[in-house]
Amino acid sequence: MNDVLVNESFDTRSQKVLQVAKQLYQSNPDWVTFFREVLGVEGAARRVFPDQNEYIYFEKTNQYLEIQQMVTNLRNRKIPGGSHNEATRVITVRLPESLHEALKAEAADHKTSMNKLCISKLLQVLAEEEENAARAAAAAATTPRPNVMPNPVAPAVQAVPQSIPARPEMPAPAPQPNPHRFGNY
């Protein structure tokens, strides 16, 4: 697949990954299978964007956000039997007690397990951070800026209005003899 896609534009390749995701989504897979086949290490997105920088850029696209929404929708479904065709792995994360208690309370509020809550947070937090950063950048780009030409003059000089004439230079005072320097005459 990589050889064929090398000459295609980034947007075209992003659309192709989304098309693969949509086709798989239509077959109603469990979320683990969907994630593995589309966003996993050997999934469609990694095959189309093997370069890390391109993959990171892909994660900022609308196509990626749409795929993330599909993952979320699949995760929210109740599957009879609930078994996945993939082995699970265990990781240990050391947390401050206060954060652990907060996660436990949040899981209880949502009537879910801490495991499911943490998986949700792991899957969504990067996408949300990138989406927020993109929104902030877009807002900054569209915020009207005052029509001011840059001035290389120092800021203190810029603050002086042009209608007030500059004060004339005062001559330095003449040096005064110091009577203590040479003692008494």
C-alpha positions as CSV (number, residue, x, y, z in Angstrom):
1,M,0.0,0.0,0.0
2,N,2.9,2.4,0.8
3,D,4.4,2.3,-2.7
4,V,1.1,3.3,-4.3
5,L,0.4,6.1,-1.9
6,V,3.8,7.8,-1.9
7,N,2.9,10.0,-4.8
8,E,-0.5,10.9,-3.4
9,S,-1.2,14.1,-1.5
10,F,-1.5,14.1,2.3
11,D,-5.2,14.9,2.2
12,T,-5.9,12.1,-0.3
13,R,-4.1,9.6,2.0
14,S,-6.0,10.9,5.0
15,Q,-9.2,10.3,3.1
16,K,-8.1,6.8,2.2
17,V,-7.5,5.9,5.9
18,L,-10.9,7.3,6.7
19,Q,-12.5,5.2,4.0
20,V,-10.9,2.1,5.4
21,A,-12.2,3.0,8.8
22,K,-15.7,3.6,7.5
23,Q,-15.8,0.3,5.7
24,L,-14.7,-1.6,8.8
25,Y,-17.1,0.4,11.0
26,Q,-20.0,-0.7,8.8
27,S,-19.1,-4.3,9.6
28,N,-19.9,-3.6,13.2
29,P,-16.6,-4.8,14.8
30,D,-15.8,-4.6,18.5
31,W,-13.8,-1.5,19.4
32,V,-10.5,-3.4,19.9
33,T,-10.6,-4.9,16.5
34,F,-11.4,-1.6,14.9
35,F,-8.7,0.2,16.8
36,R,-6.1,-2.4,15.9
37,E,-7.0,-2.5,12.2
38,V,-7.2,1.3,11.8
39,L,-5.0,3.0,14.4
40,G,-2.9,0.1,15.8
41,V,0.8,-0.3,15.2
42,E,0.2,-2.3,12.0
43,G,-3.1,-0.6,11.2
44,A,-4.1,1.3,8.0
45,A,-3.1,4.7,9.4
46,R,0.4,3.6,10.3
47,R,0.8,1.9,6.9
48,V,-0.3,5.0,5.0
49,F,1.8,7.3,7.3
50,P,4.9,5.4,8.3
51,D,6.8,8.6,9.0
52,Q,6.3,9.7,12.6
53,N,5.9,13.4,11.7
54,E,3.3,12.7,9.1
55,Y,1.4,10.4,11.5
56,I,1.4,13.2,14.2
57,Y,0.1,15.6,11.6
58,F,-2.6,13.1,10.6
59,E,-3.7,13.0,14.2
60,K,-4.6,16.7,13.9
61,T,-6.9,16.2,10.9
62,N,-10.7,16.1,10.8
63,Q,-10.4,12.5,9.4
64,Y,-8.6,11.4,12.5
65,L,-11.2,13.1,14.8
66,E,-13.9,11.2,12.8
67,I,-12.1,7.9,13.3
68,Q,-11.7,8.7,17.1
69,Q,-15.5,9.3,17.2
70,M,-16.0,5.8,15.6
71,V,-13.8,4.3,18.3
72,T,-15.8,6.1,21.0
73,N,-19.1,4.9,19.5
74,L,-17.9,1.3,19.3
75,R,-16.6,1.4,22.9
76,N,-20.0,2.7,24.1
77,R,-21.9,-0.3,22.6
78,K,-22.8,-3.3,24.7
79,I,-21.5,-6.4,23.0
80,P,-23.1,-9.7,24.0
81,G,-20.5,-12.0,25.5
82,G,-18.1,-9.0,25.7
83,S,-15.0,-11.0,24.7
84,H,-12.4,-9.5,22.4
85,N,-10.2,-11.5,20.1
86,E,-7.0,-9.9,21.4
87,A,-5.0,-10.6,24.5
88,T,-4.8,-7.8,27.1
89,R,-1.7,-6.5,28.8
90,V,-1.3,-5.0,32.2
91,I,0.6,-1.8,32.9
92,T,1.3,-0.3,36.3
93,V,1.0,3.5,36.7
94,R,2.0,5.2,39.9
95,L,-0.4,8.0,40.9
96,P,-0.6,10.3,43.8
97,E,-3.3,9.1,46.2
98,S,-5.4,12.2,45.5
99,L,-5.5,11.5,41.8
100,H,-6.3,7.9,42.4
101,E,-9.2,8.9,44.6
102,A,-10.4,11.4,42.1
103,L,-10.4,8.8,39.3
104,K,-12.2,6.3,41.6
105,A,-14.9,8.9,42.3
106,E,-15.2,9.8,38.6
107,A,-15.6,6.1,37.6
108,A,-18.3,5.8,40.3
109,D,-20.1,8.9,39.0
110,H,-20.1,7.5,35.5
111,K,-21.1,4.0,36.8
112,T,-18.1,2.4,35.1
113,S,-14.9,0.7,36.2
114,M,-11.6,2.5,36.7
115,N,-10.2,0.4,33.9
116,K,-12.7,1.6,31.4
117,L,-12.4,5.2,32.6
118,C,-8.6,5.1,32.2
119,I,-8.8,3.5,28.8
120,S,-11.3,6.2,27.7
121,K,-8.9,8.9,29.0
122,L,-5.9,7.4,27.3
123,L,-7.7,7.2,24.0
124,Q,-9.2,10.7,24.1
125,V,-6.9,13.0,25.9
126,L,-4.3,13.5,23.2
127,A,-7.0,14.1,20.5
128,E,-8.7,16.6,22.8
129,E,-5.4,18.4,23.5
130,E,-4.6,18.6,19.9
131,E,-8.1,19.8,19.0
132,N,-7.9,22.5,21.7
133,A,-4.5,23.6,20.4
134,A,-5.9,23.8,16.8
135,R,-8.9,25.8,18.0
136,A,-6.6,28.2,19.9
137,A,-4.3,28.6,16.8
138,A,-7.4,29.2,14.6
139,A,-8.8,31.8,17.0
140,A,-5.4,33.6,17.2
141,A,-5.3,33.6,13.4
142,T,-8.7,35.2,13.1
143,T,-8.4,37.7,15.9
144,P,-8.3,41.2,14.3
145,R,-5.0,42.9,15.0
146,P,-4.7,46.7,15.3
147,N,-3.4,48.3,12.1
148,V,0.0,49.3,13.5
149,M,3.2,49.2,11.5
150,P,6.1,47.7,13.4
151,N,8.6,50.4,14.6
152,P,12.2,49.5,15.3
153,V,12.5,52.4,17.7
154,A,12.8,51.5,21.4
155,P,9.4,51.1,23.3
156,A,10.3,54.1,25.6
157,V,10.7,56.4,22.6
158,Q,7.5,55.0,20.9
159,A,5.5,56.0,24.0
160,V,6.3,59.7,23.5
161,P,3.5,61.3,21.4
162,Q,4.8,62.9,18.3
163,S,3.0,66.3,19.0
164,I,5.2,67.0,22.1
165,P,8.6,68.4,21.1
166,A,11.5,66.7,22.7
167,R,13.2,68.5,25.6
168,P,16.4,70.3,24.6
169,E,19.6,68.8,25.9
170,M,20.8,70.4,29.1
171,P,24.5,71.0,29.4
172,A,26.2,69.0,32.0
173,P,26.9,70.9,35.2
174,A,30.5,72.2,35.5
175,P,32.6,70.1,37.9
176,Q,32.8,71.6,41.4
177,P,36.0,71.5,43.3
178,N,36.0,69.1,46.2
179,P,37.5,70.9,49.2
180,H,38.1,67.6,51.0
181,R,40.1,66.1,48.2
182,F,43.4,67.9,48.8
183,G,43.0,68.8,52.5
184,N,43.3,72.3,53.8
185,Y,45.4,74.9,52.0
